[in-house]
């Protein structure tokens, strides 16, 4: 990693200034935000924080149609959570957000480093959320990256193929319940093909997970308290424009867990649609049905859960109003979010209102969800430069 960082910065220094080389650039941009909110649960919770993400990017033409670019960005934040004077908490960090270098042309891309890898068509419930943690409720769509090498090739008929190899990643991502072994490479790929009125894709990923020995049936403890178990995932997704938009995602994961808590087969399925009604400035409406299952056999019922989402927004001038509703068919619970947005030059302001069950079952592995349990209000101001 130190070698990669030094190489990237050496290239940045050697790049010619933008004013002297038409095919080269060097840019600095960033985003800053501050937020505060109140959760009216018992006891009342108060949360506030701020974040700054500076980003440097540079690029140049190498030879013919081949180009090079790179990006470096950091994530620095400070948050404070107050329940009472004996249970207040603060958190702060300064960490890498992105650090990658890329060689690319019109049809080819090879990118290495800390980067965002995501694909699929769903927005509310994403079975193919394999490498990110993006939450529909987050207007900034922030997510940690993964360390790896990604190659993509685009054919003339809009078909494309992806190949990736990841290494050095140990944090849970998306729907992960157990983490990857950071010392064992992860590999995978994706093929995306055009079809009448849309496109379809098949994806595959293999990794080795560190399963806690405390959850297994093994009669004797193992070194370091973890069992290394191979895991395979296969995914399918497609989208079609049939007047209204239609999409689907499916993910099937197999891992030989030996536990009452987790079974070997996990199924995730989403079916969604959207449409913009020509009323006023246009009312956008989308809905998704989501199903989760974890069982000992691939077609067994096992433990299941299902949700339906309804998302809508309406623009008026520099403002936008939206709602997000989730309904849990398993427990008959309703999750409600209302957001108001105002855009003013480089500033964007948000007001969030929410009323949810106290036990927040949705996205329970994503950060910040405890603040959205119960009912409350949150304000956010974002500055982009």
Secondary structure, DSSP 8 states (H G I E B T S, - for coil): -HHHHHHHHHHHHHS--TTT-TT-EEEEEEEEEEEEEEE-SSS-EEEEEEEEEEEEEEEEEEETTEEEEEEEEEEEEEEEEESSTTS-EEEEEEEEEEEEEEEE-SSEEEEEEEE-----S-SSS-TT-SS----TT-TT-----EEEEEEEEE-TTS-EEEEEEE-S--S--TT-SS-B-TTS-EEEEEEEEEETTEEEEEEEEEEEEEEEGGGS--SS--GGGEEEEEEEEEEEEEEEESSSEEEEEEEEEEE---SSS--SEEEEEEEEEEEEE-STT-EEEEEEEEEEEEESSTT---EEEEEEEEEEEEEETTEEEEEEEEEETTTTEEEEEEEEEEEETTEEEEEEEEE--SS--TTTTSTTGGGGSSEEEEEEEEEE-
